[in-house]
Amino acid sequence: MPPCFAGSKRPLEMVVYDPAAAASKRARQDEPTTSSSSSACAAGEPLDVLDVEPITAVPPQLPPPPAGREAPPCLRRHFLEALGLRADLPVHFIDEKLVTTTDLDPHQNRFRIPGAGVKRRLRAILTPGELLEANLLRGDPAPRSRARRQGQPAPPPPEPRNAAADGEQRPPPGKKMKKPKKKGMVHGGLRVKLVDLHAGAKELLMSRWSSSRGTVVKGSGYLDFVRRCSFKKRDAVEIWAFVQRRVRLFGSVLCDDSLLHVLVVKKDQQPPRCCCCCDPPPAPAVNPSTELVMA
């Protein structure tokens, strides 16, 4: 009878050590840990190498511009250098539009960028901070519903105010009191430069209005700049955008960050030249008879 110890749950038994059985047990334990790649290599089969990158390492891809659409050649040739930017700066096509009356109206004082181009192309070249300043970080806000829903009760009329109790001065009898002029909403925006090949560049603000969901470029001096651009109503224009990012090499800064530049170019402008490459004025004509008299 095998020995039994007090307090143990099962009696202890003597086991004879078998080296062959221990070796086969170790082999069975090591078999699942062997990778399939090592077995494939032992069999002489080729391995499939996967070229995988993390999602965060893949930069956002901009849709290519439509076929046959190229930026003006003088823009990259010397106009970018005149703006203080690199000549090899990427230039992105945003959209095209027809100049409207509101783009030239002094009361509106803004240039509207088509929403489709902003959503598909312009957002991709801006940083989160720039999107926040331009009010483009969030999705398209829901439009306001002006019509009252059916069955919804009308709001109660406001209670009449007592001007004497509030301390306000009442106009004399027979005269109407002028209402104070309502001030417009301060939108702010992202600092950008509106660029024209002939008029140069003007620093303005770009923002998306929450009410109309329109992205506009506006600010002080916009109207004077657009007049120098010689835009007219129904002119077909192309909108391009480019921005320079800081480049560092071995601790030294090769180029610094710049503002977003929004270029507006007429499609029917022939030749598409800028103010930097215009021909010099012709020399005044010399009268041969006067030259002989002076000699």
C-alpha positions as CSV (number, residue, x, y, z in Angstrom):
1,M,0.0,0.0,0.0
2,P,1.5,3.4,-0.9
3,P,2.4,5.6,2.0
4,C,-0.2,8.2,3.1
5,F,0.6,11.4,4.9
6,A,-1.8,13.1,7.2
7,G,-3.6,16.1,5.8
8,S,-2.9,15.3,2.1
9,K,-5.8,15.0,-0.2
10,R,-4.4,12.1,-2.2
11,P,-1.8,9.5,-1.4
12,L,1.7,10.0,-2.9
13,E,2.9,7.4,-5.4
14,M,6.4,6.6,-6.6
15,V,6.9,7.3,-10.3
16,V,9.8,5.9,-12.3
17,Y,11.6,8.5,-14.5
18,D,11.6,7.5,-18.2
19,P,14.0,9.7,-20.3
20,A,12.3,8.8,-23.6
21,A,8.9,9.7,-22.4
22,A,10.2,13.0,-21.0
23,A,11.8,13.9,-24.3
24,S,8.6,13.2,-26.3
25,K,6.6,15.3,-23.8
26,R,9.0,18.2,-24.3
27,A,8.8,17.9,-28.1
28,R,5.0,18.0,-27.9
29,Q,5.1,21.2,-25.7
30,D,7.5,23.0,-28.1
31,E,5.5,22.1,-31.2
32,P,2.7,24.8,-30.8
33,T,5.2,27.6,-30.2
34,T,7.0,26.9,-33.5
35,S,6.0,29.6,-36.0
36,S,4.6,28.8,-39.3
37,S,7.3,31.0,-41.0
38,S,10.0,28.7,-39.7
39,S,8.2,25.6,-41.0
40,A,7.7,27.4,-44.3
41,C,11.4,28.2,-44.5
42,A,12.3,24.6,-43.6
43,A,10.1,23.4,-46.5
44,G,11.7,25.9,-48.9
45,E,8.5,27.9,-49.5
46,P,8.8,31.7,-50.2
47,L,7.6,34.1,-47.6
48,D,5.1,36.9,-48.3
49,V,6.4,40.2,-47.0
50,L,3.6,42.7,-46.2
51,D,4.4,46.4,-46.7
52,V,2.2,47.9,-44.1
53,E,2.3,51.4,-42.6
54,P,0.4,52.7,-39.6
55,I,-2.7,54.8,-40.4
56,T,-1.2,57.9,-38.8
57,A,1.8,57.8,-41.1
58,V,-0.2,58.1,-44.3
59,P,-0.7,61.8,-45.2
60,P,-4.1,62.9,-46.5
61,Q,-4.2,62.6,-50.2
62,L,-5.6,65.6,-52.1
63,P,-7.7,64.8,-55.2
64,P,-5.7,65.7,-58.4
65,P,-6.8,68.8,-60.3
66,P,-9.0,68.1,-63.4
67,A,-7.2,67.2,-66.6
68,G,-5.9,70.2,-68.6
69,R,-5.9,72.6,-65.6
70,E,-2.6,74.0,-64.7
71,A,-1.6,77.0,-62.6
72,P,-0.2,80.0,-64.4
73,P,3.5,79.4,-65.4
74,C,4.6,82.8,-64.1
75,L,3.3,81.9,-60.6
76,R,6.0,79.3,-60.1
77,R,8.6,81.0,-62.2
78,H,9.0,84.2,-60.2
79,F,5.8,85.3,-58.6
80,L,6.2,83.0,-55.6
81,E,9.7,84.4,-55.0
82,A,8.2,87.9,-55.1
83,L,5.9,86.8,-52.3
84,G,8.9,85.6,-50.3
85,L,8.0,81.9,-50.8
86,R,9.8,78.8,-52.2
87,A,9.6,78.4,-55.9
88,D,8.9,74.7,-55.6
89,L,5.9,75.2,-53.2
90,P,3.0,72.9,-54.0
91,V,0.0,74.8,-55.5
92,H,-3.4,73.2,-55.0
93,F,-6.5,73.8,-57.2
94,I,-9.5,74.5,-55.1
95,D,-12.5,75.3,-57.4
96,E,-13.8,77.6,-60.1
97,K,-16.7,80.0,-60.1
98,L,-18.3,83.0,-61.7
99,V,-17.8,86.4,-60.1
100,T,-21.2,87.4,-58.6
101,T,-22.7,90.8,-57.8
102,T,-22.2,90.2,-54.1
103,D,-18.4,89.7,-54.7
104,L,-18.2,93.3,-56.0
105,D,-20.9,94.9,-53.8
106,P,-19.4,97.4,-51.4
107,H,-22.1,96.6,-48.8
108,Q,-21.1,92.9,-48.8
109,N,-17.4,93.5,-48.8
110,R,-16.4,89.8,-49.2
111,F,-15.4,87.1,-51.8
112,R,-17.1,83.8,-51.5
113,I,-15.3,80.5,-52.0
114,P,-17.4,77.6,-53.3
115,G,-18.3,75.2,-50.5
116,A,-17.5,72.0,-52.5
117,G,-13.9,73.1,-53.0
118,V,-13.5,74.1,-49.4
119,K,-14.8,70.7,-48.2
120,R,-12.8,68.5,-50.7
121,R,-9.5,70.4,-51.1
122,L,-9.0,73.4,-48.9
123,R,-9.5,71.7,-45.6
124,A,-6.9,69.1,-46.4
125,I,-4.0,71.6,-46.6
126,L,-4.8,73.4,-43.3
127,T,-3.7,72.5,-39.8
128,P,-6.2,71.9,-37.0
129,G,-5.4,75.3,-35.5
130,E,-6.0,77.0,-38.8
131,L,-9.3,75.1,-39.3
132,L,-10.4,76.3,-35.9
133,E,-9.6,79.9,-36.6
134,A,-11.5,79.7,-40.0
135,N,-14.5,78.0,-38.3
136,L,-13.9,74.9,-40.6
137,L,-13.0,72.4,-37.9
138,R,-16.6,71.2,-37.4
139,G,-18.9,69.7,-40.0
140,D,-21.5,71.6,-41.9
141,P,-23.9,73.1,-39.3
142,A,-27.5,72.4,-39.7
143,P,-29.4,75.1,-41.5
144,R,-31.8,77.2,-39.5
145,S,-35.5,76.5,-40.0
146,R,-37.3,79.7,-40.6
147,A,-40.8,78.1,-41.0
148,R,-42.6,77.2,-37.8
149,R,-43.5,73.5,-37.5
150,Q,-47.1,72.5,-37.8
151,G,-48.8,72.2,-34.4
152,Q,-46.1,74.2,-32.7
153,P,-47.6,77.1,-30.7
154,A,-46.6,80.6,-31.5
155,P,-44.3,82.3,-29.0
156,P,-46.1,84.6,-26.6
157,P,-45.9,88.3,-27.4
158,P,-43.4,90.4,-25.4
159,E,-44.7,92.2,-22.4
160,P,-45.0,96.0,-22.9
161,R,-42.2,97.9,-21.3
162,N,-42.6,100.9,-19.0
163,A,-40.0,103.4,-20.2
164,A,-40.5,105.6,-17.2
165,A,-39.9,102.8,-14.8
166,D,-36.7,101.7,-16.6
167,G,-35.3,105.3,-16.5
168,E,-35.4,105.8,-20.2
169,Q,-36.1,109.2,-21.8
170,R,-39.3,109.3,-23.7
171,P,-39.5,111.5,-26.9
172,P,-41.8,114.5,-26.8
173,P,-45.4,113.9,-28.0
174,G,-45.7,113.9,-31.8
175,K,-42.1,112.7,-32.4
176,K,-40.8,109.2,-33.0
177,M,-37.8,107.9,-31.2
178,K,-35.0,106.6,-33.4
179,K,-34.0,103.0,-32.8
180,P,-30.3,102.4,-32.4
181,K,-28.6,100.8,-35.5
182,K,-28.1,97.1,-35.1
183,K,-24.5,96.1,-35.2
184,G,-23.3,93.2,-37.3
185,M,-21.8,90.0,-35.8
186,V,-18.0,90.0,-35.4
187,H,-16.9,86.8,-37.2
188,G,-13.1,87.0,-37.0
189,G,-11.3,84.4,-39.0
190,L,-8.0,83.1,-40.2
191,R,-5.4,85.5,-41.6
192,V,-4.9,84.8,-45.3
193,K,-3.5,86.7,-48.3
194,L,-5.8,87.2,-51.3
195,V,-3.5,87.1,-54.4
196,D,-3.9,88.4,-57.9
197,L,-1.2,88.2,-60.6
198,H,-1.6,91.9,-61.4
199,A,-2.7,93.5,-58.1
200,G,-0.3,91.6,-55.9
201,A,-1.4,90.4,-52.4
202,K,-3.7,91.7,-49.7
203,E,-3.9,90.4,-46.1
204,L,-7.5,89.6,-45.2
205,L,-9.5,87.2,-43.1
206,M,-11.1,83.9,-44.1
207,S,-14.0,82.4,-42.1
208,R,-17.1,80.3,-42.6
209,W,-20.4,82.0,-41.5
210,S,-22.5,79.8,-39.3
211,S,-25.8,81.2,-40.6
212,S,-25.3,80.8,-44.4
213,R,-22.5,78.1,-44.2
214,G,-20.5,80.1,-46.8
215,T,-16.7,80.4,-46.6
216,V,-15.7,84.0,-47.4
217,V,-12.6,86.1,-47.6
218,K,-13.3,89.6,-46.2
219,G,-11.7,92.4,-44.3
220,S,-10.6,96.0,-44.4
221,G,-9.3,97.0,-47.8
222,Y,-11.0,94.2,-49.7
223,L,-13.0,96.3,-52.0
224,D,-10.1,98.5,-53.1
225,F,-8.0,95.4,-53.8
226,V,-10.8,93.7,-55.9
227,R,-11.1,96.9,-58.0
228,R,-7.4,96.7,-58.8
229,C,-7.9,93.1,-59.9
230,S,-10.3,94.4,-62.6
231,F,-12.9,91.7,-61.9
232,K,-16.3,92.1,-63.5
233,K,-19.6,90.3,-63.0
234,R,-19.8,86.9,-64.6
235,D,-16.1,86.6,-65.0
236,A,-15.0,82.9,-64.9
237,V,-12.2,82.6,-62.3
238,E,-10.1,79.7,-60.9
239,I,-9.2,79.6,-57.2
240,W,-5.8,78.1,-56.1
241,A,-4.3,77.9,-52.7
242,F,-0.8,77.4,-51.3
243,V,0.9,77.7,-48.0
244,Q,4.5,77.3,-46.9
245,R,5.4,75.1,-43.9
246,R,8.6,75.3,-41.8
247,V,11.5,73.2,-43.0
248,R,14.4,72.4,-40.6
249,L,17.7,70.8,-41.7
250,F,20.3,69.8,-39.1
251,G,18.8,72.3,-36.6
252,S,18.7,75.3,-39.0
253,V,15.5,76.7,-40.4
254,L,15.5,76.7,-44.2
255,C,12.1,78.3,-44.6
256,D,9.5,79.5,-42.1
257,D,5.7,79.2,-42.0
258,S,3.6,81.5,-44.1
259,L,0.0,82.6,-44.2
260,L,-2.4,80.8,-46.5
261,H,-2.5,82.4,-49.9
262,V,-5.7,82.3,-52.0
263,L,-5.0,83.0,-55.7
264,V,-7.8,84.1,-58.0
265,V,-7.1,83.9,-61.7
266,K,-9.3,84.7,-64.7
267,K,-9.7,81.8,-67.0
268,D,-9.9,83.9,-70.2
269,Q,-6.8,85.9,-69.3
270,Q,-4.5,85.8,-72.3
271,P,-1.6,85.6,-71.9
272,P,-1.7,84.5,-68.2
273,R,1.1,86.8,-67.1
274,C,1.7,88.7,-63.9
275,C,3.0,92.1,-63.0
276,C,6.5,90.8,-62.5
277,C,6.9,89.6,-66.1
278,C,5.2,92.4,-68.0
279,D,7.2,93.7,-70.9
280,P,9.1,97.0,-70.2
281,P,7.5,100.1,-71.7
282,P,8.7,100.8,-75.3
283,A,11.4,103.4,-75.7
284,P,10.2,106.7,-77.1
285,A,10.5,107.1,-80.8
286,V,13.3,109.3,-82.1
287,N,12.6,111.7,-84.9
288,P,15.5,111.3,-87.5
289,S,15.3,114.9,-88.6
290,T,15.7,116.1,-85.0
291,E,18.6,113.8,-84.4
292,L,20.4,115.2,-87.5
293,V,19.8,118.8,-86.4
294,M,21.2,118.0,-82.9
295,A,24.3,116.4,-84.5
